[in-house]
Amino acid sequence: MARGNNRNNVKNPIKETISMILESKGISYDTWLEEAHMKLIFENLELLNEGLALKKELDGNSVE
């Protein structure tokens, strides 16, 4: 058997595996995912705001 072929034998999708690990720690997958999304947004808030300001500026210039 060639290397990497054992990946095809995985019976549980990644989400199910992660859910099982999180549940063993007393955390639901949905709660974890929501917290991860919020963390990602807040860590990148400055960049997001700069992008929105640039888009607004470019949209304003295209109207003229």
Distance bins in CASP14 RR format, pairs under 12 A and 6 or more apart:
PFRMAT RR
TARGET T0000
AUTHOR 0000-0000-0000
RMODE 2
METHOD distances of the structure
MODEL  1
1 7 0 0 0 0 0 1 0 0 0 0 0
1 8 0 0 0 0 0 1 0 0 0 0 0
1 9 0 0 0 0 1 0 0 0 0 0 0
2 8 0 0 0 0 0 1 0 0 0 0 0
4 10 0 0 0 0 0 1 0 0 0 0 0
7 14 0 0 0 0 0 1 0 0 0 0 0
10 16 0 0 0 0 0 1 0 0 0 0 0
10 17 0 0 0 0 1 0 0 0 0 0 0
11 17 0 0 0 0 1 0 0 0 0 0 0
12 18 0 0 0 0 1 0 0 0 0 0 0
12 19 0 0 0 0 1 0 0 0 0 0 0
12 20 1 0 0 1 0 0 0 0 0 0 0
12 21 0 0 0 0 0 1 0 0 0 0 0
13 19 0 0 0 0 1 0 0 0 0 0 0
13 20 0 0 0 0 0 1 0 0 0 0 0
13 29 0 0 0 0 0 1 0 0 0 0 0
14 20 0 0 0 0 0 1 0 0 0 0 0
14 21 0 0 0 0 0 1 0 0 0 0 0
14 29 0 0 0 0 0 1 0 0 0 0 0
15 21 0 0 0 0 0 1 0 0 0 0 0
15 22 0 0 0 0 0 1 0 0 0 0 0
15 29 1 0 0 1 0 0 0 0 0 0 0
15 30 0 0 0 0 0 1 0 0 0 0 0
15 32 0 0 0 0 0 1 0 0 0 0 0
15 33 0 0 0 0 1 0 0 0 0 0 0
16 22 0 0 0 0 0 1 0 0 0 0 0
16 23 0 0 0 0 0 1 0 0 0 0 0
16 29 0 0 0 0 1 0 0 0 0 0 0
17 23 0 0 0 0 0 1 0 0 0 0 0
17 24 0 0 0 0 0 1 0 0 0 0 0
17 29 0 0 0 0 0 1 0 0 0 0 0
18 24 0 0 0 0 0 1 0 0 0 0 0
18 25 0 0 0 0 0 1 0 0 0 0 0
18 27 0 0 0 0 0 1 0 0 0 0 0
18 28 0 0 0 0 0 1 0 0 0 0 0
18 29 1 0 0 1 0 0 0 0 0 0 0
18 30 0 0 0 0 0 1 0 0 0 0 0
18 32 0 0 0 0 1 0 0 0 0 0 0
18 33 0 0 0 0 1 0 0 0 0 0 0
18 36 0 0 0 0 0 1 0 0 0 0 0
19 25 0 0 0 0 0 1 0 0 0 0 0
19 26 0 0 0 0 0 1 0 0 0 0 0
19 27 0 0 0 0 1 0 0 0 0 0 0
19 28 1 0 0 1 0 0 0 0 0 0 0
19 29 1 0 1 0 0 0 0 0 0 0 0
19 30 0 0 0 0 1 0 0 0 0 0 0
19 31 0 0 0 0 0 1 0 0 0 0 0
19 32 0 0 0 0 1 0 0 0 0 0 0
19 33 0 0 0 0 1 0 0 0 0 0 0
20 26 0 0 0 0 0 1 0 0 0 0 0
20 27 0 0 0 0 0 1 0 0 0 0 0
20 28 0 0 0 0 0 1 0 0 0 0 0
20 29 0 0 0 0 1 0 0 0 0 0 0
21 27 0 0 0 0 1 0 0 0 0 0 0
21 28 0 0 0 0 0 1 0 0 0 0 0
21 29 0 0 0 0 1 0 0 0 0 0 0
21 32 0 0 0 0 1 0 0 0 0 0 0
22 28 1 0 0 1 0 0 0 0 0 0 0
22 29 1 0 1 0 0 0 0 0 0 0 0
22 30 0 0 0 0 1 0 0 0 0 0 0
22 31 0 0 0 0 1 0 0 0 0 0 0
22 32 1 0 1 0 0 0 0 0 0 0 0
22 33 0 0 0 0 1 0 0 0 0 0 0
22 35 0 0 0 0 0 1 0 0 0 0 0
22 36 0 0 0 0 0 1 0 0 0 0 0
23 29 1 0 0 1 0 0 0 0 0 0 0
23 30 0 0 0 0 0 1 0 0 0 0 0
23 31 0 0 0 0 0 1 0 0 0 0 0
23 32 0 0 0 0 1 0 0 0 0 0 0
25 31 0 0 0 0 0 1 0 0 0 0 0
25 32 0 0 0 0 1 0 0 0 0 0 0
26 32 0 0 0 0 1 0 0 0 0 0 0
27 33 0 0 0 0 0 1 0 0 0 0 0
27 34 0 0 0 0 0 1 0 0 0 0 0
27 35 0 0 0 0 1 0 0 0 0 0 0
27 36 0 0 0 0 0 1 0 0 0 0 0
28 34 0 0 0 0 1 0 0 0 0 0 0
28 35 0 0 0 0 0 1 0 0 0 0 0
29 35 0 0 0 0 0 1 0 0 0 0 0
29 36 0 0 0 0 0 1 0 0 0 0 0
30 36 0 0 0 0 0 1 0 0 0 0 0
30 37 0 0 0 0 0 1 0 0 0 0 0
31 37 0 0 0 0 0 1 0 0 0 0 0
31 38 0 0 0 0 0 1 0 0 0 0 0
32 38 0 0 0 0 0 1 0 0 0 0 0
32 39 0 0 0 0 0 1 0 0 0 0 0
33 39 0 0 0 0 0 1 0 0 0 0 0
33 40 0 0 0 0 0 1 0 0 0 0 0
34 40 0 0 0 0 0 1 0 0 0 0 0
34 41 0 0 0 0 0 1 0 0 0 0 0
35 41 0 0 0 0 0 1 0 0 0 0 0
35 42 0 0 0 0 0 1 0 0 0 0 0
36 42 0 0 0 0 0 1 0 0 0 0 0
36 43 0 0 0 0 0 1 0 0 0 0 0
37 43 0 0 0 0 0 1 0 0 0 0 0
37 44 0 0 0 0 0 1 0 0 0 0 0
38 44 0 0 0 0 0 1 0 0 0 0 0
38 45 0 0 0 0 0 1 0 0 0 0 0
39 45 0 0 0 0 0 1 0 0 0 0 0
40 47 0 0 0 0 0 1 0 0 0 0 0
40 48 0 0 0 0 0 1 0 0 0 0 0
41 47 0 0 0 0 0 1 0 0 0 0 0
41 48 1 0 0 1 0 0 0 0 0 0 0
41 49 0 0 0 0 0 1 0 0 0 0 0
42 48 0 0 0 0 1 0 0 0 0 0 0
42 49 0 0 0 0 0 1 0 0 0 0 0
44 50 0 0 0 0 0 1 0 0 0 0 0
44 51 0 0 0 0 0 1 0 0 0 0 0
44 52 0 0 0 0 0 1 0 0 0 0 0
45 51 0 0 0 0 0 1 0 0 0 0 0
45 52 0 0 0 0 0 1 0 0 0 0 0
46 52 0 0 0 0 0 1 0 0 0 0 0
46 53 0 0 0 0 0 1 0 0 0 0 0
47 53 0 0 0 0 0 1 0 0 0 0 0
47 54 0 0 0 0 0 1 0 0 0 0 0
48 54 0 0 0 0 0 1 0 0 0 0 0
48 55 0 0 0 0 0 1 0 0 0 0 0
49 55 0 0 0 0 0 1 0 0 0 0 0
49 56 0 0 0 0 0 1 0 0 0 0 0
50 56 0 0 0 0 0 1 0 0 0 0 0
50 57 0 0 0 0 0 1 0 0 0 0 0
51 57 0 0 0 0 1 0 0 0 0 0 0
51 58 0 0 0 0 1 0 0 0 0 0 0
51 59 0 0 0 0 0 1 0 0 0 0 0
52 58 0 0 0 0 0 1 0 0 0 0 0
52 59 0 0 0 0 0 1 0 0 0 0 0
53 59 0 0 0 0 0 1 0 0 0 0 0
53 60 0 0 0 0 0 1 0 0 0 0 0
54 60 0 0 0 0 0 1 0 0 0 0 0
54 61 0 0 0 0 0 1 0 0 0 0 0
55 61 0 0 0 0 0 1 0 0 0 0 0
55 62 0 0 0 0 0 1 0 0 0 0 0
56 62 0 0 0 0 0 1 0 0 0 0 0
56 63 0 0 0 0 0 1 0 0 0 0 0
57 63 0 0 0 0 0 1 0 0 0 0 0
57 64 0 0 0 0 0 1 0 0 0 0 0
58 64 0 0 0 0 0 1 0 0 0 0 0
END
